[in-house]
Amino acid sequence: MTTDYSGLTQLGARAELPSSPEDARLETFPNPHLQVDYVVRLTAPEFTAVCPLTGQPDFATLIVDYAPRGLLVESKSFKLFLGSFRNHGTFHEDCTVYVHNRLSEALNPKYIRVVGLWYARGGIPIDVVIQTGNLPPNCTLLPLEKTSYRGGRE
């Protein structure tokens, strides 16, 4: 199994945090298992953005599930993309949909779901879910409540 990683410019190199989500480059590489349907989950439990009106920080756990077609997202570029929101003003709904749209554009997956579990602000948590495509019939999504399964105690 040989996969061409020559297009990856951020992995293994010093990469600055992009100044905005629009400037962030989502890098991809070929899916080495085209004949198999499977689901990839990316979980960002410390995602931050800021309110576009007050400048106050907003926090969320972002969960991305996707069934790849021909491409996979490189995790360092995904991390830098998410980090670019740190000082970016956006509403919860817009932010979650934007992440979905950028990943969909970069990957053209069979199925993708982006979930933003936003921490309460003013006493109201906002949860946003957007999904497109069709989950392959032999694939199963991990439950959404299973978001803290690494490190520490459960």
ABEGO torsion letter per residue (X at the ends): XBBBAAABAABGBBBBBBABAAABBBBBBBBABAABBBBBBBBBAABBBBBAAAGBBBBBBBBBBBBBBABBBBAAAAAAAAAAAAABBBBAAAAAAAAAAAAAAAAGBABBBBBBBBBBBGGBBBBBBBBBEBBBAABBBBBAABABABEEBX
